[in-house]
Amino acid sequence: MAWRILSRAGEVWHVHPAAERRANQSTWQLMLSFRTSRNGAASRCLWASFPLESSSKSSLFTQAEKIPDETLHEVLSRHLS
């Protein structure tokens, strides 16, 4: 199930949040997965980092819930350009 569903240029994108903690760091960083709703070879997927971090995964996801859809559209547009 998608966390959010966006539509851009007639294409439907499923957005999923993920937490990533890099080696030798104590904080979790928010990553966003964007996937088209199409199946098969035409399906597209991209990952984008988002400038949110926290020492707690649950706190990170709580902060992510407050990200407006417009901001998610901007992140997606930047990575498709």
C-alpha positions as CSV (number, residue, x, y, z in Angstrom):
1,M,0.0,0.0,0.0
2,A,1.3,3.4,-0.9
3,W,1.9,6.1,1.7
4,R,0.9,8.7,-0.8
5,I,-0.4,8.7,-4.4
6,L,0.6,11.5,-6.7
7,S,-0.4,12.2,-10.3
8,R,2.1,13.9,-12.6
9,A,1.7,14.4,-16.4
10,G,-1.0,11.7,-16.6
11,E,1.1,9.2,-14.7
12,V,0.3,7.8,-11.3
13,W,3.1,7.6,-8.8
14,H,3.1,5.6,-5.5
15,V,5.3,7.3,-2.8
16,H,6.8,5.3,0.1
17,P,9.0,6.6,2.9
18,A,12.1,4.8,4.1
19,A,14.6,5.4,6.8
20,E,18.3,5.1,6.1
21,R,21.2,5.2,8.5
22,R,24.6,5.4,7.0
23,A,27.7,3.9,8.5
24,N,29.2,5.8,11.4
25,Q,26.2,8.1,11.7
26,S,23.8,8.2,14.6
27,T,20.8,9.7,12.8
28,W,18.3,8.3,10.4
29,Q,17.7,10.1,7.1
30,L,14.4,10.1,5.1
31,M,14.4,8.5,1.7
32,L,11.5,8.6,-0.6
33,S,10.7,5.9,-3.2
34,F,8.6,6.9,-6.2
35,R,7.1,4.1,-8.3
36,T,4.8,4.3,-11.2
37,S,1.6,2.3,-11.0
38,R,2.4,0.5,-14.3
39,N,3.6,-3.1,-14.2
40,G,6.2,-4.7,-16.4
41,A,9.0,-3.1,-18.4
42,A,7.3,0.3,-18.6
43,S,7.3,0.6,-14.8
44,R,9.6,3.3,-13.4
45,C,11.2,3.7,-10.0
46,L,13.4,6.3,-8.4
47,W,14.8,7.1,-5.0
48,A,15.3,10.6,-3.6
49,S,16.8,11.7,-0.3
50,F,14.8,14.3,1.6
51,P,16.3,16.8,4.1
52,L,14.8,15.3,7.2
53,E,16.8,13.4,9.9
54,S,16.2,12.1,13.4
55,S,17.8,9.9,16.0
56,S,14.6,7.9,16.0
57,K,13.0,6.1,13.1
58,S,9.5,6.7,14.4
59,S,10.1,10.4,14.9
60,L,11.4,10.6,11.4
61,F,8.2,9.0,10.0
62,T,6.1,11.3,12.1
63,Q,7.9,14.3,10.6
64,A,7.4,12.8,7.1
65,E,3.7,12.6,7.6
66,K,3.7,16.4,7.7
67,I,5.3,16.8,4.2
68,P,2.7,18.4,1.9
69,D,1.9,16.8,-1.4
70,E,3.1,19.9,-3.2
71,T,6.6,19.3,-1.8
72,L,6.5,15.7,-2.9
73,H,5.6,16.9,-6.4
74,E,8.6,19.2,-6.4
75,V,10.9,16.4,-5.4
76,L,9.5,14.1,-8.1
77,S,9.8,16.9,-10.7
78,R,13.4,17.6,-9.8
79,H,14.4,13.9,-10.2
80,L,12.5,13.6,-13.5
81,S,14.2,16.6,-15.1
